[in-house]
Each structure stands twice: as structure tokens, then as C-alpha cells.
């Protein structure tokens, strides 16, 4: 079945550092891919998405490119801020419309 | 505008009690989803409604779990005879179209079974 594997955390960075959180997936067909973010005390929020191969999703300085050849959707940001501290979830929605989430990666950004 | 709301935010139940968790989706959203999120894990799908029809309940872990959405808006997830392994955060999400579209999540209900 469909599944998502993402980089284990926690990840601790200093402000303005470069961020990469790895995500790979297993799916049949052509899934849509998502990154969700969960800030402390809040619900999951959609951060960005990509619906087909080579699409790049972007939002709030974060980017991820749908790579079918490597079945990956890595999240990147060039310069993180303290306010980016949160848990990040990679997810996919497959042909049978079954949303699958990774286990989440906790990011802490220190001033 | 108003997002997805869930109540209660926290629920403590004694083993064997029944609980009911409520979800108010975004107004006009056709699809509604329930997920279970264990500590340190990602959400796991439980069930899906399109309007009032429950189209997929393949993720419900046992027949103690029951969900309804009788008027195609508010939904209730009921857990009968709660067990300790039911302790988790229960998330509700809604979507303006079918389940292939992006989902908007509520804050969750944290259930602790003692």
C-alpha cells in the first residue's frame, strides 16, 4: 500500500540556517504530495502541495519539488526563523484517495 | 473565516466508558475525515464522509468505533467501552470537494483513557 517515510527528528538549527527535511514515498499511480505543519497548540495546517511530477510547491519561503524518479518530496528553506519551530508532516493522497502521513519531524530553531 | 472546530479539546475517560467527540467542519465543505494520531506519530485515517454518506470506514480499528454525520455537516465520533489503547488525539478535517482535495484540520481532541 501507499506509505510515506520522512526524516526522523528532532532537528535543531540556529536562526538563518538552511533546512532540509527528507521525505520519500511509495505509491501506485500518481499521488498528490503535501507538507503539513503543526505549530505548538494548533491544528495541522497545509504548508504546500504538488499534484504532479516536477511540480514545485512553495509557501512562506518553504519549497518542495515532486521528484518521481527518486520518489521524493524533500522540504527546504534557505533561512529558518524561530517562528518556524513546529512539527512538519509529509503526506500523500493516492489514486484511491487515501491520505497517508509520515511520522512527523520536530524542528526547533534557536535564536 | 471560521475553521474546523472540535469539542471537547480534552477528554479523560475511565476504561469502559463511552465517549463522543464532535467535529464542526468548515461551512459548505462536502467531505469530512476523522484521523487518530498517537503520540509521536502521524495521523492515521479512520473514516470519510461525503455529505451524510459514510463512504469509507476501513480505518476504524474495531466495532467499538462509530461515526455519523446525519445532516451532512456536524459529525460525531463515538467510542464505546474505551480501552487504554484508544488514548490518542482524534483529528477531524474537512475538504471543499472530494477526498482528493487538500484537507483543513481542526485542533483535535486529546483522549486519555485511565
Interface residues (C-beta under 8 A of the other chain):
Chain A: X4 X32 X34 X36 X41 X42 X43 X44 X45 X46 X49 X89 X91 X93 X97 X98 X99 X100 X101 X102 X103 X104
Chain B: X3 X4 X33 X40 X41 X42 X43 X44 X45 X91 X93 X98 X99 X100 X102 X103 X104 X105 X106 X107 X108
